[in-house]
């Protein structure tokens, strides 16, 4: 930089550049406030020194923000929150839960917690230790602590937002003061999260010392690049769509390639693509008929007035049921049989599985208006698909692997909202509304460490991206794929590509488990058991272990098998094997992307 453009000498300039290198937004904002406070003191002719200004700034309200996340959403919200409160003159520090000493809680004055719930009421991996501590016997008394909790979850799961609820109850039990009530967010979380951020920021401002320096409002500059999100998706053109399962397969899996040209969108292997879905037109038509309303009747919706059929097709979840929807239907109708389902967990689980809104209307009919019906429903969330390409390899494209969901129940065909939309109704050269959903917790190692990739079905998608990335970086060997599906002849996804990578050396080793090709079913966990000595040797040599696919069955079986391998091959007790496994997670050497 030329000296003509600034009043600093070369030594000062170098010091400034060194100071600001690598700082995050909230740190830069703090420095902005510090320098403005210092400049104000000098310009006003006061005798305040740098130390005196710094001492005044230290009097700012201290705040710690903890986040526990599986996909990265909580991390993004934590940083957004911190930026907001720093601009209000609050001293904010953000910590991931797995990098925070929980015993430090008793030293905190103000604490905000943002945490998701993973699977059936479980904390995300990075939050496991904190959750165990705060809900256990070792939790300290926290009478002097102010706190609030933002909980992320999914109402299609039974234990909605359980981790956040657990933390909220534990802090309350420990005597902490709740400055703002817990907010529980469904998959469409942005508006609720924004309200929580605004609410806690207002409450923290009330607590801030009167003597603290007011940080000047940060000058906002318009970004030259548009940021595409679920609220502002990009229109991506479909370049290619190919079925990659054989004709005799009982599965339909499609490979889609989309253009990102002109978007400036960047993604990394491990990220997901959010696709704005459309519901099956036949299901929309059947629901309209069942309600006995006019399909084009204009109704008030969550985004304004729309024709009823358009609202159902584009904006509301109708292909599956959640506990919350059934509860609202019961409250609206007062039907005793629906209330009985809610009172019996086993019945409720059975009814939630494989049923949709039309089942509810057919089996428990009630005269209800189109507007009242929409009040029961939740917004239609985007569907997330693991990205199956590396941007370094495909440039202005993004690829996904989609398994078409179709099944029969009670004599009626059922269809997945987005998978059917992509498989049946989207054609080449048409546009899809998409955005990138970052997943910082499913990443290739930066140091080129060996990788073990375990997946079944479309769980193979991110590994295609991984190997494309390693090929782009000319990183050969040290890669092992363990893949499972039903039949070799029809379900070996991306078979020719894997053979090419083996031949070129970018994939070192592959093991396959096709469950229906022999009398005894063989799954990926069986291949792990067969190769357990070498699996453990790879782990001891620093390998990263990746797991992608079905959460309910495959993932649990694989993790159980891996724990057993560690115990047997490492000659460890069960407790030591668990500590070894936990260490893998802590070091980010075990990463899972399960659904």
Steps between C-alpha positions, in 0.01 A plus 500: 500500500638846412577743784315764302171322574532495880673694784694202641870443469624167369564353847151597620343359184676165541393485865137573402500234230647246741242589766200470267609188310258209548260681732128413490222755453422545872869551581533768232188671633652503851820655366289757315340599830833507679664732247194725484502529879871577496460759221211664681706540816791658308278733294317623810832600653465265797797350673374146462774266393464184294490299821221715644290460185565127499405485869169671422432254219570206731200616701276391216248228581671159463311237300583141410319329214521120481384300200453131434432408140498209260458683171649841581174697530546569871853624435373744240230628735751535785727718288206706373386557857848597617539753220164653599583536871857623444353786296300587816816528712493150650819295539409169332695175474379203292601140580407164350386274784777248441760775545359640825590391854160447657633558851558861394122552510512612861724792392259621232264793547296485179455190287311434178470144371414401142469126455333255264352158566631210296303185422259380766563761766879470504748789526729555203842342548672826588242562776511155664745584780343836581151346503617220730666749735220754529226236540707282737594502867815708444309808379586793731266749662456793261297759694702790357458401136263660249412274208275416207479204261423473130412139410497369142312186405254330270136440595492184292704339780340393826737681738488841338782732617576270795866601533414869529217424741736288714757781517233760579356288782846420638604867512172589665545219754852628574350833605589707191276790401323466164507845338301388195282188460631203302406511132450165325549508124368256240684442171376840377702669773607840365211719622488346848879523533491867394236576764711328765814690398310831514343406834819398679689799356238736648520329839881509502495872420298553819771320698792688342696735733412865454868591493583285203605669177237518229650341191414701192273332252702297256483636147329243284631449150304335227655176391578475134385138508146382564472248782264216417312339788183299557316833515677628189577190287686491170332382179726219379453348155487120476784391272464124534279242669585130478364196675800313643328185625426214260161418352463194721570698817216564741652842565507807279810708561576804283815703443424869437738769379404866546657819369621767744622729223484865594406433863839530667392210725783311669479164674730234644490119504278407794249783447137436409278650233169639616225450242168684523251218454154476347235261628345228278215658299280191543524521878412870485197422283385220733527721809298777331228246411499355850452844655226583252641843418571674171862437401557857379336659804721789614602454863719678753834318534819555697638700206188685395191419291528208255273252320452203734642239259812711439553541874477122549731416212776750577488615860369238747612152612238242398691181412574408861348547842657636817388482862439875492265477199296221658480697826374809317244291310380351827475847659311634197256209466475354850475150347544249783669232286772747398552596864533130586781464244686788663460343844667175390865526393498165322185585302638842417829357369309254283273770363780744423684237295390489136194725536425842353242778537249323276493202739409732785216654301367165375517314831391783729278723281390840625350802328784749486567802280803537275638775724454292815671209332809707416521616862566138597789446259866585528695674222642275228871478586766472229647152453873460551714276279867423560696659217667235284753723322810705572486856369869480414411218261167620353540880541163680449295187562363309796400132494260309727390138535126452557310185595136518394268428794192304397304239693148369551302520822133421554446451129634839398832601341711734713773728366786698649444872448838596354635169370189441289505861383862460383455152353163540327431865430830681450641490147825611340542877459239571765591698812515392863507729803809406698751621761806357677461363852848505654613202706831585670478178701546274197826605340805342340815524712715801412821304552427224247453235771366158394120479473259210559160568340205282607160546340191325368264599221514870418734535797768451236437852364746705708776244439477563127567866587787399731681298235439762230663751735798274566543443127488877440776536762691203352484325839530126436450201730406499868130468418268209574133474398261254667166514319177305540187457291262221398636349177830531317346477152247782543590708807875565486476879484773672293666163436706607197627807680622301799677257268669795326613647832639161607692468176643852528587455868282774645295228672732250666255238626132409465278247681142433397199358681201405284238368737274314255766321290524200733283309743648664807465878496830687507524863609782754529553424870580138403773624266638708786513192722677299230763771458519603865876456541573729206226746602664546838844527340373784277353677805828464687675652200282811521212414265175696502189278518187623316148365525209601274151353457202377698509611863251260651659168405819512294673780690430347842625160385817648352582702813437197721728289277771766498495516880533123514795510256678761714448289810615170347784621278623753754482254789293748695232481763154624393560829686837559333352419159229761561766757593695415183182545291421827676855619427445425129190721512679774691781505242244507217636164381156340528240696305144396421238634260193291573130554438 
